[in-house]
Amino acid sequence: MYAVVVTFTVKPEHRAAFAALMAENAAASRRESACRQFDVCTDPARPDEVFLYELYDDRAGFDAHLDMAHFKAFKAAIAPMIDGVDLRGFESVVQ
């Protein structure tokens, strides 16, 4: 398995638009054959922070996700809405 954690810092004036785009992206991502989990989380104490937990069959599955049309459109649309993004990938070491 390959796990991905992403934290977005969203500009306050774009929270609603970002959330709508994220909902579309998450739904499309969950339909990908290699995607096993795609969670979108927030903490009410930090409303400008959006945390993703994604799980794929392997790194190749995640790489395929990055090449999907829906992801490319999402990435382009949110670019002006965010102040930052932190993406980290983790390979499973214990089965």
C-alpha positions in Angstrom: 0.0 0.0 0.0 1.0 3.6 -0.5 -0.4 6.3 1.8 -0.4 10.0 1.0 -1.1 12.8 3.5 -1.7 16.3 2.2 -2.3 19.5 4.1 -3.7 22.5 2.3 -3.7 26.0 3.7 -6.7 27.6 2.1 -7.1 31.4 1.8 -10.1 32.3 4.1 -12.1 34.0 1.3 -11.9 30.8 -0.8 -13.0 28.2 1.8 -16.4 27.5 0.3 -15.2 27.3 -3.3 -12.2 25.1 -2.3 -14.6 22.8 -0.4 -16.8 22.3 -3.4 -13.9 21.5 -5.7 -12.4 19.2 -3.1 -15.7 17.3 -2.8 -15.7 16.8 -6.6 -12.1 15.7 -6.6 -12.5 13.3 -3.7 -15.5 11.6 -5.3 -13.7 11.2 -8.6 -10.6 9.9 -6.8 -12.5 7.3 -4.9 -13.7 5.9 -8.3 -10.1 5.2 -9.4 -9.2 1.5 -9.5 -6.1 1.9 -7.3 -7.6 4.2 -4.7 -8.6 2.4 -1.5 -9.4 5.4 0.7 -9.7 9.2 0.2 -10.6 11.1 3.4 -11.0 14.9 3.6 -10.7 16.3 7.1 -10.7 19.7 8.9 -10.4 20.9 12.5 -12.9 23.6 13.5 -10.1 25.3 15.4 -8.1 25.6 12.2 -10.7 26.3 9.5 -8.1 27.3 6.9 -6.4 23.9 7.1 -7.6 20.9 5.1 -6.0 17.5 5.7 -6.3 14.6 3.2 -5.5 10.9 3.9 -5.3 8.9 0.7 -4.5 5.2 0.3 -3.5 3.5 -3.0 -2.5 0.0 -4.0 1.0 1.2 -4.7 3.1 4.2 -5.8 2.1 3.5 -9.4 -1.5 3.9 -8.4 -0.8 7.3 -6.9 1.2 8.3 -9.9 -1.7 7.4 -12.1 -4.0 9.5 -9.9 -1.7 12.5 -10.5 -2.1 12.0 -14.2 -6.0 11.9 -14.1 -7.8 14.7 -15.9 -10.0 15.4 -12.8 -6.9 15.8 -10.7 -5.2 18.1 -13.2 -8.3 20.3 -13.4 -8.6 20.4 -9.6 -5.0 21.3 -9.2 -5.3 24.2 -11.7 -8.5 25.5 -10.2 -7.3 25.6 -6.6 -3.9 27.2 -7.3 -5.1 30.7 -6.6 -7.1 29.6 -3.6 -4.3 28.2 -1.4 -1.4 29.7 0.5 0.4 26.4 0.7 0.4 22.6 0.4 2.4 19.9 2.1 2.3 16.5 0.5 4.0 13.4 1.9 4.0 9.8 0.7 4.6 6.7 2.7 5.2 3.1 1.6 3.9 0.3 3.7 6.6 -1.6 5.5 4.6 -4.0 7.5 1.9 -6.3 5.9 
